[in-house]
Amino acid sequence: MPATIDLAHISDLYRTHRDDLARVRDHMRAHQRDAAPTMTPQLDDLEAEITYLLLREHTPATVVEIGTYYGWSTTWILHALHDNATGHLHSFDIVDHAPQHVPHHLTDRWTFTKGDIRTKTNLIPAHTDHLFIDAAHNGWFARWYLHHLLPTLPPGIPISVHDVFHQRHALPFTEGAVVLKWLTTHTTSFFTASAARAPHHHQALTDLKKELGLTEPVRTGHRNPMIYFRLPHSATHAPATTSAHTPRTR
């Protein structure tokens, strides 16, 4: 039975992988500092670290990332696969900034595809073990992947969705609002380290990082709006037909 993604589990992973995480944090700090051309990272520290830790624990063979932008999340994911010594990442975005920024020594575990993910679904591996979503944040895009992509994936896999809790509640009609309603319908819990939504989680992990000597920031963002959950069995079935919208990153 897969572990529940909750504060206790995440805290255990911080302790288990502390030394590797410290090394990757140092690399990512230097990666941002030395980036040419300059880039704007999208993940804050806690959510980037949680992503890395879940990948280390799950050791997926195949990860799918929808939305790369400058490749900040991509690089975090690839570090996890590198440290696992197994796994391959398939990334999709309508812009191709990421290949300019992902460190060359990590690209042997990476396939990047430029284009609308809805028109590239044939390139999504038949068995995906981990799904990371940080692309269009519109309600219609969320409805597309909830009804046409997620039902094709194995139940129980970890899924991450970014930009849900910049505030205590997701704004109406946004991707976050649609996903949260879907999770409620499927009686599925989620975890977030959002300072606005879950200040207790945010503070507990901040305190733990201080205990572990991981206090120096990698970047200055602190909202950590991402949510994490496992795909419920009730959501897996034959996919429906696709819609006509074209998703945009950001």
SULURKA-V94190 format. One line per field, one symbol per residue. phi: phi as a letter, one per 20 degrees, with the letter a starting at -180 (. if undefined). A space follows every 10 residues. Layout:
phi = ???
//
This chain:
phi = .fffebffff fffgffdgff fgffgfffff fffefbffcd fdefffffff ggfffffelf ecddddodle nffgfgffff ffffmaocdd dcbeddfggf dfggfdffdc cdceqfgfed ffefggcddb cccbcfdeff ffffffdcdg feeffnffcc celedfcfcf fgmeggffff ffffgeldec dbdgffecgf fgffffffff femdeffece fcflefdcbd ffgfedaffe feeefdfcem
//
